[in-house]
Protein backbone atom coordinates (compact mmCIF):
# COMPACT_ATOMS: atom_id res chain seq x y z
CA UNK A 1 0.00 0.00 0.00
CA UNK A 2 2.87 2.40 0.75
CA UNK A 3 4.22 2.03 -2.78
CA UNK A 4 0.79 2.46 -4.34
CA UNK A 5 0.10 5.67 -2.40
CA UNK A 6 3.47 7.13 -3.34
CA UNK A 7 2.95 6.22 -7.00
CA UNK A 8 -0.58 7.64 -7.17
CA UNK A 9 0.01 11.00 -5.50
CA UNK A 10 -2.82 13.54 -5.61
CA UNK A 11 -6.07 13.00 -3.75
CA UNK A 12 -6.78 9.36 -3.00
CA UNK A 13 -9.86 7.67 -1.59
CA UNK A 14 -9.46 4.27 0.07
CA UNK A 15 -12.12 1.54 0.24
CA UNK A 16 -11.73 -0.91 3.10
CA UNK A 17 -13.83 -3.59 4.77
CA UNK A 18 -12.46 -2.99 8.29
CA UNK A 19 -12.35 0.21 10.29
CA UNK A 20 -8.87 1.72 10.26
CA UNK A 21 -9.37 4.81 12.40
CA UNK A 22 -9.32 2.92 15.71
CA UNK A 23 -6.25 2.53 17.91
CA UNK A 24 -5.62 -1.09 16.88
CA UNK A 25 -4.93 0.09 13.34
CA UNK A 26 -2.27 2.72 14.10
CA UNK A 27 0.21 1.21 11.64
CA UNK A 28 -2.28 1.34 8.77
CA UNK A 29 -3.29 4.90 9.67
CA UNK A 30 0.38 5.93 9.73
CA UNK A 31 0.79 4.69 6.14
CA UNK A 32 -2.38 6.50 5.04
CA UNK A 33 -1.27 9.74 6.69
CA UNK A 34 2.39 9.72 5.67
CA UNK A 35 2.16 10.81 2.06
CA UNK A 36 -0.65 13.30 2.55
CA UNK A 37 -2.47 11.95 -0.51
CA UNK A 38 -5.37 10.18 1.23
CA UNK A 39 -8.37 12.45 1.73
CA UNK A 40 -11.00 9.87 2.68
CA UNK A 41 -11.44 6.25 3.74
CA UNK A 42 -14.76 4.54 3.08
CA UNK A 43 -15.12 1.45 5.19
CA UNK A 44 -17.50 -1.10 6.62
CA UNK A 45 -17.62 -3.77 9.28
CA UNK A 46 -18.98 -1.64 12.16
CA UNK A 47 -22.69 -2.36 11.81
CA UNK A 48 -23.86 0.95 13.33
CA UNK A 49 -21.84 2.99 10.84
CA UNK A 50 -20.00 6.13 11.86
CA UNK A 51 -17.78 9.04 10.93
CA UNK A 52 -14.60 10.60 12.23
CA UNK A 53 -11.86 12.86 10.95
CA UNK A 54 -8.32 12.13 12.09
CA UNK A 55 -5.29 14.11 10.90
CA UNK A 56 -7.22 15.56 7.94
CA UNK A 57 -8.49 12.18 6.70
CA UNK A 58 -12.25 11.55 6.66
CA UNK A 59 -13.30 8.07 7.83
CA UNK A 60 -16.87 7.24 6.75
CA UNK A 61 -18.22 3.88 7.91
CA UNK A 62 -21.21 2.57 6.00
CA UNK A 63 -23.91 0.92 8.09
CA UNK A 64 -24.19 -2.84 7.75
CA UNK A 65 -26.22 -4.20 4.87
CA UNK A 66 -26.94 -7.41 6.76
CA UNK A 67 -28.92 -5.94 9.67
CA UNK A 68 -32.22 -7.53 8.65
CA UNK A 69 -34.37 -8.81 5.83
CA UNK A 70 -35.87 -6.57 3.17
CA UNK A 71 -34.66 -3.53 1.27
CA UNK A 72 -35.58 -1.22 4.15
CA UNK A 73 -32.67 -2.71 6.11
CA UNK A 74 -30.07 -2.15 3.40
CA UNK A 75 -27.55 0.69 3.32
CA UNK A 76 -25.73 2.12 0.34
CA UNK A 77 -24.39 5.48 -0.74
CA UNK A 78 -22.95 7.46 -3.61
CA UNK A 79 -20.03 9.87 -3.31
CA UNK A 80 -19.77 13.00 -5.42
CA UNK A 81 -16.34 14.64 -5.53
CA UNK A 82 -16.48 18.37 -6.26
CA UNK A 83 -13.86 20.43 -8.13
CA UNK A 84 -12.80 22.09 -4.85
CA UNK A 85 -12.07 18.69 -3.24
CA UNK A 86 -15.19 18.63 -1.07
CA UNK A 87 -17.27 15.44 -1.15
CA UNK A 88 -21.00 14.86 -0.81
CA UNK A 89 -22.10 11.45 0.42
CA UNK A 90 -25.73 10.72 -0.40
CA UNK A 91 -26.99 7.87 1.75
CA UNK A 92 -29.88 5.62 0.79
CA UNK A 93 -32.06 3.48 3.01
CA UNK A 94 -30.15 3.30 6.33
CA UNK A 95 -26.95 5.00 5.11
CA UNK A 96 -26.21 8.48 6.44
CA UNK A 97 -25.74 11.43 4.08
CA UNK A 98 -22.82 13.73 4.86
CA UNK A 99 -20.85 16.63 3.39
CA UNK A 100 -17.08 16.29 3.75
CA UNK A 101 -15.05 19.48 3.39
Secondary structure as UniProt FT lines:
FT   HELIX           2..8
FT   STRAND          12..16
FT   HELIX           23..25
FT   HELIX           26..34
FT   STRAND          38..43
FT   TURN            47..48
FT   STRAND          50..54
FT   TURN            55..56
FT   STRAND          57..61
FT   HELIX           71..73
FT   STRAND          75..81
FT   TURN            83..84
FT   STRAND          87..93
FT   STRAND          98..100
//
